[in-house]
C-alpha cells in the first residue's frame, strides 16, 4: 500500500506507516485519514505484521488537521460532528481493535490532533528536537481527536488540564519527565532505536505480547475482581502455547529463546 499521503512498508514483521505530507508538516487531509485507517486495518488482519511503527516524513510528525481542506464553508454543526466520527475518529477506534504493539516515532513537531494521534499509540519514542502541544484552545476549540481521553491517562488530570488549557509547547525532555513519551533519542538515532525495540517485540512470544496489551487496556476499564478473572483466562491460554514451552526449555538450557513458532 503506497500513496502520496501515506507510505506503508512491511519488513521482518514490522509495519511502518509514514505520514507523507512533509510540505504541510504532515497535516492530515481526508485522503490521509482514509489511507491511515486502511493501513491500520491491514496491520490488524495481516498475520505477517507483528509490530507497527508510525512516523512522519520530513522534520515533523504531524501538525494536526489541514484546516483549509477539512472545513467546507457550508458545513453545519452536525456535518462537523459526523466528519470527526466517521473519519478522524476511525483512527483511534481502529487502533483500539489492534492488539499488536504500536509505536509512534515522533520525529518532530506534534500539535493538536497530531499529538493526539501519537498519544493513542501504545508507546512514544521521540527525537530530542520534537515539540508537543495540545494547541486547540489557541483557536478556541476543544481537543477533537481523543486528547481529553488519552492525555490524562498518561500524565494525570491536573497536568493534562494545564497543557489543554494553555496549549503551551513542551520539549521532548519535559514530555519524558511527565510521562508523555517513553524514550528520547538524538534525531539521527530515533528510527534506528525505534526499530531495534520493535524488532525485540517482533521476535518475542507473539501470543503473550498481544494478550498483555489486551490485558493492560482491559484492566484499566474494570474492577480488580473482573480483571483477575479475565487474566486467569489469558494465562491459561498462553500457558499452552509453543512459545511458552520454548521459553521454559531455553530457560532450563540457559540460552536465548527462539520464538519462531506462532500459535493462532
C-alpha positions as CSV (number, residue, x, y, z in Angstrom):
1,X,0.0,0.0,0.0
2,X,1.6,3.3,-1.1
3,X,0.3,6.7,-2.0
4,X,1.3,10.3,-1.8
5,X,-0.2,10.9,1.7
6,X,0.6,7.6,3.4
7,X,3.6,5.3,2.9
8,X,3.2,1.7,4.0
9,X,6.1,-0.8,4.3
10,X,6.4,-4.2,5.9
11,X,9.7,-5.8,6.6
12,X,10.7,-8.6,9.1
13,X,7.4,-8.4,10.8
14,X,7.5,-4.6,11.4
15,X,5.0,-2.5,9.5
16,X,5.8,1.2,9.1
17,X,3.1,3.8,8.4
18,X,4.7,7.1,7.3
19,X,2.6,10.3,7.2
20,X,3.8,11.7,3.9
21,X,2.8,15.4,3.5
22,X,6.1,16.9,4.6
23,X,5.4,20.2,2.7
24,X,2.4,20.6,5.2
25,X,4.3,19.2,8.2
26,X,2.2,16.1,7.7
27,X,-1.1,17.9,8.5
28,X,-3.8,15.4,7.6
29,X,-6.5,15.7,5.0
30,X,-9.4,13.4,4.3
31,X,-7.4,11.2,1.9
32,X,-4.6,10.7,4.5
33,X,-7.1,9.7,7.2
34,X,-8.8,7.2,5.0
35,X,-5.5,5.6,4.0
36,X,-4.3,5.7,7.6
37,X,-7.3,3.6,8.6
38,X,-6.7,1.2,5.7
39,X,-3.1,0.8,6.7
40,X,-4.1,0.0,10.3
41,X,-6.8,-2.5,9.1
42,X,-4.1,-4.2,7.0
43,X,-1.9,-4.4,10.1
44,X,-4.7,-5.9,12.1
45,X,-5.6,-8.5,9.5
46,X,-2.2,-9.5,8.2
47,X,-0.6,-12.2,10.3
48,X,2.9,-11.2,8.9
49,X,2.6,-7.9,10.9
50,X,3.9,-8.3,14.4
51,X,4.6,-4.6,15.4
52,X,3.6,-1.3,13.9
53,X,5.7,1.9,13.8
54,X,4.1,5.3,12.9
55,X,6.2,8.2,12.0
56,X,6.3,11.3,9.8
57,X,8.1,12.3,6.7
58,X,10.5,15.3,6.8
59,X,11.0,17.2,10.0
60,X,7.5,16.9,11.5
61,X,5.4,14.1,13.0
62,X,2.0,15.7,12.4
63,X,0.9,19.3,12.8
64,X,-2.8,18.3,13.1
65,X,-5.6,18.7,10.6
66,X,-5.1,20.7,7.3
67,X,-7.9,23.1,8.2
68,X,-8.1,24.5,4.7
69,X,-9.1,21.1,3.2
70,X,-11.2,19.8,6.1
71,X,-13.8,22.6,6.7
72,X,-16.2,23.4,3.8
73,X,-17.8,26.8,4.1
74,X,-21.4,25.4,4.2
75,X,-20.6,22.9,7.0
76,X,-23.2,22.6,9.7
77,X,-22.5,21.6,13.3
78,X,-23.9,18.1,12.5
79,X,-21.6,17.9,9.5
80,X,-18.6,18.8,11.7
81,X,-19.5,16.1,14.3
82,X,-20.1,13.5,11.6
83,X,-16.8,14.3,9.9
84,X,-14.9,13.6,13.1
85,X,-16.9,10.5,14.0
86,X,-17.0,8.9,10.5
87,X,-13.4,9.8,9.5
88,X,-10.9,11.2,12.0
89,X,-12.1,9.1,15.0
90,X,-11.8,5.9,12.9
91,X,-8.0,6.0,13.5
92,X,-8.5,5.8,17.3
93,X,-11.2,3.2,17.1
94,X,-9.3,1.0,14.6
95,X,-6.2,1.3,16.9
96,X,-8.4,0.2,19.8
97,X,-9.1,-3.0,17.9
98,X,-5.5,-3.7,17.1
99,X,-3.9,-5.8,19.8
100,X,-0.4,-5.7,18.2
101,X,2.2,-3.2,19.6
102,X,2.1,0.2,18.0
103,X,5.0,2.6,18.5
104,X,4.9,6.3,17.5
105,X,8.4,7.5,16.4
106,X,7.8,11.3,16.9
107,X,10.5,12.8,14.7
108,X,9.4,16.4,15.0
109,X,6.5,18.7,16.0
110,X,3.2,17.0,17.1
111,X,0.4,19.5,17.5
112,X,-3.3,19.2,18.3
113,X,-4.8,16.2,16.6
114,X,-1.3,15.3,15.5
115,X,-0.3,15.0,19.2
116,X,-3.5,13.0,19.9
117,X,-2.5,10.6,17.1
118,X,0.7,9.9,18.9
119,X,-0.9,9.6,22.3
120,X,-3.3,6.9,21.0
121,X,-0.3,4.7,20.1
122,X,1.0,2.3,22.8
123,X,4.5,3.8,23.1
124,X,6.0,7.1,22.0
125,X,9.7,7.4,21.2
126,X,10.8,11.0,20.5
127,X,13.6,12.8,18.8
128,X,15.3,15.2,21.1
129,X,14.2,18.0,18.8
130,X,10.5,17.0,19.0
131,X,8.0,19.5,20.4
132,X,4.5,18.9,21.6
133,X,1.3,21.0,22.0
134,X,-2.4,20.5,22.5
135,X,-3.0,23.7,20.6
136,X,-6.8,23.5,20.2
137,X,-7.5,26.2,22.8
138,X,-5.4,28.7,20.9
139,X,-8.0,28.6,18.2
140,X,-11.0,28.3,20.5
141,X,-11.6,24.6,20.2
142,X,-11.8,21.5,22.4
143,X,-9.4,18.5,21.8
144,X,-11.3,16.8,19.0
145,X,-9.3,13.6,18.5
146,X,-9.1,12.0,21.9
147,X,-6.7,14.3,23.7
148,X,-9.1,14.6,26.7
149,X,-9.2,10.8,26.9
150,X,-5.6,9.8,26.3
151,X,-3.6,12.6,27.8
152,X,-4.9,12.4,31.4
153,X,-4.2,8.6,31.4
154,X,-0.6,9.4,30.7
155,X,0.2,12.5,32.7
156,X,-2.7,12.8,35.2
157,X,-5.7,15.1,35.1
158,X,-4.1,18.2,36.5
159,X,-1.1,18.2,34.1
160,X,-3.4,17.3,31.2
161,X,-5.7,20.3,32.0
162,X,-2.6,22.6,32.2
163,X,-1.5,21.5,28.8
164,X,-5.0,21.6,27.3
165,X,-5.9,24.9,28.8
166,X,-2.7,26.7,27.8
167,X,-1.8,25.0,24.5
168,X,1.8,25.6,25.5
169,X,4.6,23.7,23.7
170,X,6.8,21.4,25.7
171,X,10.1,19.9,24.5
172,X,11.0,16.2,24.4
173,X,12.8,16.2,27.7
174,X,9.8,17.6,29.5
175,X,7.5,15.2,27.7
176,X,9.7,12.4,29.0
177,X,9.7,13.8,32.5
178,X,5.9,13.9,32.8
179,X,5.4,10.5,31.1
180,X,4.0,11.7,27.8
181,X,6.8,9.9,25.9
182,X,8.7,6.7,26.8
183,X,12.1,7.5,25.5
184,X,14.1,10.3,23.9
185,X,16.9,9.9,21.3
186,X,19.0,12.1,19.1
187,X,17.1,12.8,15.9
188,X,19.5,10.8,13.8
189,X,19.2,7.8,16.0
190,X,15.4,7.8,16.5
191,X,14.4,5.4,13.8
192,X,17.3,3.0,14.4
193,X,16.4,2.8,18.1
194,X,12.7,2.5,17.4
195,X,13.2,-0.3,15.0
196,X,15.6,-2.0,17.4
197,X,12.9,-2.0,20.1
198,X,10.3,-3.1,17.5
199,X,12.4,-6.0,16.4
200,X,12.7,-7.2,20.0
201,X,8.9,-7.3,20.2
202,X,8.5,-8.8,16.7
203,X,10.8,-11.7,17.6
204,X,9.2,-12.2,21.0
205,X,6.3,-14.5,22.0
206,X,3.5,-13.1,19.9
207,X,0.5,-14.6,21.7
208,X,1.8,-13.4,25.1
209,X,2.7,-9.9,23.8
210,X,-0.8,-9.4,22.2
211,X,-2.5,-10.8,25.3
212,X,-0.5,-8.5,27.6
213,X,-1.6,-5.5,25.5
214,X,-5.3,-6.5,25.7
215,X,-5.0,-7.2,29.4
216,X,-3.5,-3.8,30.3
217,X,-6.2,-1.9,28.5
218,X,-9.0,-4.1,29.7
219,X,-7.7,-3.8,33.3
220,X,-7.7,0.0,33.1
221,X,-11.5,-0.1,32.4
222,X,-12.7,-2.6,35.1
223,X,-12.6,-3.6,38.7
224,X,-10.0,-5.9,40.3
225,X,-12.2,-9.0,40.6
226,X,-13.2,-8.8,36.9
227,X,-9.6,-8.1,35.9
228,X,-8.2,-11.1,37.8
229,X,-10.9,-13.3,36.3
230,X,-10.0,-12.1,32.8
231,X,-6.2,-12.5,33.3
232,X,-6.7,-16.1,34.5
233,X,-8.3,-16.9,31.2
234,X,-5.4,-15.2,29.3
235,X,-2.9,-17.0,31.4
236,X,-4.5,-20.4,30.9
237,X,-4.4,-20.0,27.1
238,X,-0.9,-18.6,26.9
239,X,0.5,-21.3,29.2
240,X,-0.3,-23.9,26.5
241,X,1.4,-22.2,23.5
242,X,4.5,-23.4,21.9
243,X,6.2,-20.1,22.7
244,X,5.8,-20.8,26.4
245,X,7.2,-24.3,26.0
246,X,10.2,-22.8,24.2
247,X,10.6,-20.2,26.9
248,X,10.7,-22.8,29.6
249,X,13.1,-25.0,27.6
250,X,15.5,-22.2,26.8
251,X,15.5,-21.1,30.5
252,X,16.5,-24.6,31.6
253,X,19.2,-24.7,29.0
254,X,20.4,-21.2,29.8
255,X,20.1,-19.9,26.3
256,X,18.2,-17.2,24.4
257,X,14.7,-18.4,23.5
258,X,13.8,-18.8,19.8
259,X,10.2,-17.8,19.4
260,X,9.8,-18.9,15.8
261,X,6.5,-20.7,16.2
262,X,3.3,-18.7,16.1
263,X,0.2,-20.1,17.7
264,X,-3.0,-18.9,16.1
